[in-house]
Amino acid sequence: MLSVNTPTSSPDLQNLSARDKAVIWHPFTQMQTAPLPIPIVRGEGSVLYDADNRAYLDMISSWWVTIHGHAHPYIAQRISEQLKTLEHVIFAGFTHQPAVELAERLLTILPENQAKIFYSDNGSTAVEVALKMAFQYWHNLGRPRKKVVALDGAYHGDTFGAMAVGGRSAFTAPFTPFLFDVTYLPAPVAGQEDATLKLARELFTDDVAAFIVEPLVQGSGGMVMYEPTVLDELFRLARANDSLIIADEVMTGFGRTGKLFASYYLSEQPDLICLSKGLTGGTMALGVTACTQAIYDAFLSDDKLKTLFHGHSFTANPLACTAALASMDLLLSEETQASIQRISERHARFANRIQGRPTVNNVRQRGTLLAFDLNAGEQTSYFNSIRDRAYNFLLERGVLMRPLGNVLYLMPPYCTTDEQLQYAYDQVEQLLDSL
Ligand SMILES: *Cc1c(COP(=O)(O)O)cnc(C)c1O
């Protein structure tokens, strides 16, 4: 039998980087200057192994998705069973067990005002669906609203609608003319709360269709963190004008912030919630947009034009839904919940340890996510050279971290052991010494 998991240095694998270069265009990569990609052969827990059997500690959960570690045997077994039963079926006019069970179980763990689950493929599509639901909600009610309020520095995905509601940056510059207008509030970080709330009182008028936000942590914008109290206040201002509130929990969902969802830090509840990334434990691509009964009801009509005309070929793919169910079993287990606490506590201790170091600024933490700014006397920017230095320094020591500009963060899979965490912390400290 052919084993795909045997570590080997066969010429084919050695060659993979060069073959890749000949035919592949990578995401977020300047192909002219980027080094050849590292061929990864297998993964186990928090560790990835390359073609030479070199180990990399995945401290970013492979772009924030791999919450239970790589190639988890339980998720693999569940998907494999599903694969032999039903791999896919059209999701209009048909349904299946994994989709129904996942929706039922998601609704038991999401905030209690959530009533319906709409499936798509990824985080960006989950956001697109939320935006379309919000705009068409107002359209269907016969009171169209066009305005959207978002936060400066927000990231909601790379498709056009998702880009439009994200902060404008070098990444969106070529597309600016094609993005619909959005009104921005400054992120309500410590010290900025009053300024944000003051502006919010002016901006939240009765023509705002939706307020979209990454609750408590703005991920791609640089792990910018702020407090639940001010977000609750923003939610109340939006709600005073009936504006719909979209919580983009694509990154914060499924335990990352220490609670199942960041929304659980709040007293106010969002109307729509976007999920992806950790949803399937990082195994399959799946997106979810959850909404309230009131939103769902606004689409019910004898008039077919009130239908939500949106869908994707792989909507509610049974393998992806099964992966999500298996991931949820693991997530809700006592063992994983204890690990989330354990990692959060260790992060807090490490945060204390590096706080006050001259090469570190703004140490911040929410649950299993720890972030800080590297300070080497340069301006903060994604394109900072300190970013490449830090990335390479850590990679050479077998730690995969991917700074956002000068923002370094640890977002480990929950199965990461204390020893692995300590190893990563030690390498980070050596990096700080070297700056
Ligand atoms: C990653 C991310 C997205 C986009 O998800 P994709 O699956 O990459 O399309 C949207 N919102 C937030 C908050 C994210 O972190």
PDBQT file of the ligand as one rigid body, heavy atoms in Angstrom, charges set to zero:
ROOT
HETATM    1  C1  LIG A 501      -9.166  35.583   7.440  1.00  0.00    +0.000 C 
HETATM    2  C2  LIG A 501     -10.306  36.480   7.705  1.00  0.00    +0.000 A 
HETATM    3  C3  LIG A 501     -11.329  36.645   6.758  1.00  0.00    +0.000 A 
HETATM    4  C4  LIG A 501     -11.280  36.010   5.404  1.00  0.00    +0.000 C 
HETATM    5  O1  LIG A 501     -11.339  34.631   5.482  1.00  0.00    +0.000 OA
HETATM    6  P1  LIG A 501     -10.817  33.762   4.226  1.00  0.00    +0.000 P 
HETATM    7  O2  LIG A 501     -11.212  32.378   4.565  1.00  0.00    +0.000 OA
HETATM    8  O3  LIG A 501      -9.327  33.946   4.200  1.00  0.00    +0.000 OA
HETATM    9  O4  LIG A 501     -11.465  34.288   3.018  1.00  0.00    +0.000 OA
HETATM   10  C5  LIG A 501     -12.397  37.441   7.094  1.00  0.00    +0.000 A 
HETATM   11  N1  LIG A 501     -12.468  38.043   8.287  1.00  0.00    +0.000 NA
HETATM   12  C6  LIG A 501     -11.518  37.905   9.219  1.00  0.00    +0.000 A 
HETATM   13  C7  LIG A 501     -11.670  38.584  10.542  1.00  0.00    +0.000 C 
HETATM   14  C8  LIG A 501     -10.384  37.135   8.962  1.00  0.00    +0.000 A 
HETATM   15  O5  LIG A 501      -9.431  37.024   9.880  1.00  0.00    +0.000 OA
ENDROOT
TORSDOF 0
